[in-house]
Amino acid sequence: MTTIDPDLRIRSVRLAVSNLPRSAAFYEQVLGLPLIASTADGAQLGPDGEHPALLLAGIERPEPQSPGSTGLFHVAWLHPSRSALAATVQRIVRAGWRIDGASDHGVSEALYLSDPDGLGIEIYADRPRERWQRPADGHGVVMVTLPLDIEDLLAQAPDEPAARIAPQTVVGHVHLKVADVPRAARFYAGTLGFEEQARLPSAAFLSAGGYHHHLGMNSWQSAGGAAPPANVPGLRLIEFELADRAGLQELERTVAADPSTGAPEDGHDGSLRVRDPDGHQLAFAGR
């Protein structure tokens, strides 16, 4: 089985939101993502002014989410250091925004919150890869959920509040709500070539290049669920970047050889677009 390009990374995510100005203000002022461009219909944000990491689009007549539907569980923002993560926590708290939870996952330290539409957000920093615990067979990683030492983390925060998120912050992973975890994992591993790194009850974590996960998926609330209607806020696209055009061409051949995927969609920009079994749209492009 062909594995996906080990140098894969997530370039951007696209979200549909119920109130564009409100969401753009939240992501800029609370999360700290610089606003790159905005129109009446959308906004682009991210630490890199030339390559937006978050694209927002407004919905004309939005309807509320159903907890049992598939869709986005959270977008996870990987910080370059514990001090950078602490600065973001500090910014969120000073803005009066609620943090819903915090966990030590062994491979990383993470905190959780929701945007104005209730779409999940994780902010996290990785521990050094050499400190990740491995299973007895040496394949994958051991991921745990333990209490986070928040006091120790916040001790790393800068003396002066940081108005903006650290420049090296990226989308580290995206966690999805799926109807059937084994089905989704088979698609991401068997069709696209991601490697499974960990499996928990009703959840799986897959990646490229041995990372702990670029994609998470669970059915904790969404088992047997259907995709939400188009006018519900949520995830619209995950855009992945491969190292080069050769890696993209190899992926195109792999996808074309799997009849279960259907015809790939035209990205109109040289990218390969496919949908997973739950209807999440994915785009792959070379650097």
N, C-alpha and C positions, 0 to 999 in steps of 0.2 A: 504494500500500500504506500502510495506517495504521500509524504508529509508536506505540509504547507511551508512556505519560505520562513526559515527560523528568524529572519530579521524583520518579520511583520511587526507593524505597530498600528495603533488606531489613530487615524488622522483627525476625524471629527465625528460628531453625532448631530443629528437634526431632530429637533423636537417641535411638535405643534402645541401651542399654548392658547389658553382661553382669552387672555388679556395681554397683548404683546408689550405695551409700555410697562405694565406692572412686572412682567417676568424679566424684561430687559433690565429694569432698574434693580431687581433682586440679584440677578447674576452679576451685574456690574458692582453694585454697592455693598452687598452682603457677602457673596462668594468672592468678589474681588477680581472678576475677569474684565480686562479692559474692553470697552466697546470699540469695535473696529469700524463698523458701518451700520447704518440703520435706514430703513425706508418705512413707508406706511404699512408694508406687508411683512417685513422681516427684519431681523437683526443678526449681526455676526459679532462674536466675541471670542477672545482668547489671548493668551500671553504673547503670541507671535503675531505681529500686525499684518504679516503677509499671508498667513495660513490660519484662518479661523478654526478654532477647535469646537465651537458650539454655534449652531445655526438655529435660530428661532423663527417660526412662522406662526402668524395669528390664525385663529379659526373664527369664521363669521358668526355661526350660531352654535356655540359649544354646548355639549352635554356632559354631565359628570361621569367619572369613571365608575365601573363596576369592579369591586374587589376580586370577583371570580373570573374575570377575563384575562386573557394572555396580554403580553405587552412588556413594558419596562418595569423592572424592579428597582434598579438604580444605575446611574452613571457615576463612575468612580474616578475621582481626580487624584492622580498620583503626584505627590509633592517630592521635591528633590532631597529633602532632609526633614528631620524631626522638628528643627527650629522653624522651617517654612510651614509645616503642618500646624505647629503651635500658633504661629502668627495668623493663620486662617481661622483657627478656633477662636482666637482672641477677637478677630474682626467680627465673626458671626455673633459672639456673645455681646460685644459692644453695640451691635445693631439691634439687639433685643430679639434675635431670631432663635427659635427653639431647636436644640439638639436632641434628637430622639433616642440616641443610644451610642455606646462606645464599646469597642471590643479589641482585645489582643488576639490576633489570629495566628500567632507564632511567626508566620512569614511577614506579617505587617501589623501596624497599629492603625485602627480605623475608627472614625466617628460617622454618625449618620444623621441626616436631616431630610427635609422635603422642601421642594420649591412651592411657589404660591398655588400651583395646581395639584399639589400632593405627589408630584413625581419625585421618586427617590434619588438621593444624592449620597455618595460616600466620599469622604475626604480621608486620604491615608498616606502613610509613608512606609516604604518597604524596609525590612531589616536586611542586612547584607546577605546575599545569596548563599554564602558559605555557612551561614547560621541556620538555614532552613532545615527543619527536621525531615528526614526521608523515611519512607516505609521500609520494612525489613527486606523487601525485594529490590530496593533501590530505585524503583520507578515512581515518578511523581513526587508529591510533597505531602506532609502531614499538616492539615489545617485544623485549627482548634478555635474555640470561642471561649475566651477567658476574660475576666474583668480587666479593663485598661487602667493603668496607673496614670490617671489624668493629671494629678498634681506634678508628677515627674515630667510629663510631657509639657505642661504649661510653664514649667521652670525654664524651658528652652526658648520661650517667646522673647522677641526683641523688646528692649526697653521702650522704644517708640512704636506705636501702632502702625502697622503696614496697611496702606490703603489699597494696595493691589496684591494679587496672588503672586507667588514667586515666578519669575520668568520661565523657569525650566519645568513648570507644572504641565502635565499632559493628561489626556484621558488614558488611564492605565488599563481599565477594563469596563465592560458593560455587562450587567447582570439582568437576565431576562426572566419573565414569567412565562412558562410554557405549559401546554396541556399534558404532555407526556415526556418525562425526562429521558428515558431510554431512547425514544424515537428521536428527540432533538439531538442527543449526544451522538447517535449513529450518523446523523446528517453531518454534524460539524466534524466528527472524526473520520467517518468512512467516505464522505463525499468531498469535503473541503480539506481534510488532512490535518486538522488540529489534533493535538495529543491530549488525552485525558490525564489530568494531574491529580485529581482527588474526586472521590464520590462520597456523598453523605446521604442520609435518608431523604429521598425526594429532591436531590440536588446533585449537580455535577459541575466540574470546573475544568476547562480546557484552555490550551495555550499553544503558542508557537515558540520554538527555541528554548524550551525548558522553563519559561516564566511560570509563576504559580497559577495565574489564569488571565487570559485576555477576555474570556467569556465565562460567565456563570449562568446557570439556569436552574430554576426550581419550579416545583408544582405545589408548593405549600398551600396556596390559596386557589391556584388556577387549574388543578387537575381536571382534565376533561373539558376545560373551558374553551371558549371561542374568542376570536379576535374582536376587539371593540369596534364600534362604528367609526367611520372616518371623521366625524365631528367631535370625537372625544380626545382631549389632550393626551399626548403620549409620544412615543418614539416613532420617527418616520424613516430614519436611515442611520446605519453605522457605516462609516467609510474607513476601510482599511488601506494601508499603504504597504506595498511590497518593495523589496530592495531594488528591483529593476524590471524591465520589460520581460526578461526571460522567465522570471518567477511568475509573472502574470500569465504568460503564454502556457506555462506548465499547468497552472490552475485552470485555465480555460479548457485544456485538453481533459483534465480530470473531471471537471463538471460535465463536459459534453459526453463523456463515457458513461455517465450515470443516468439512465432513463428516468429515474424517479424524480429528478430535479425539474423536468420540463425544460422548455427553451429558455436560456439566459436572456435577460432583458437588456436592451440597448441603453448604455449609459450616456450616449451622445458626446462623450468626452474621452473615449478610449478606455473607459473602465468596464469591468465585468460586473453586472448586477444580477443577483439571484435572490430568491426568497427562501427562508427556511420553512420547515413544516408548519410553523405557527403563523406564517405570513410576514415575519420581520424582514424588511428589505436590507440587503447588504451590498456594498459596492467595494470592489477591489481595483486598485490602480497601482502602476509602477511609479517609482520615484523619478 
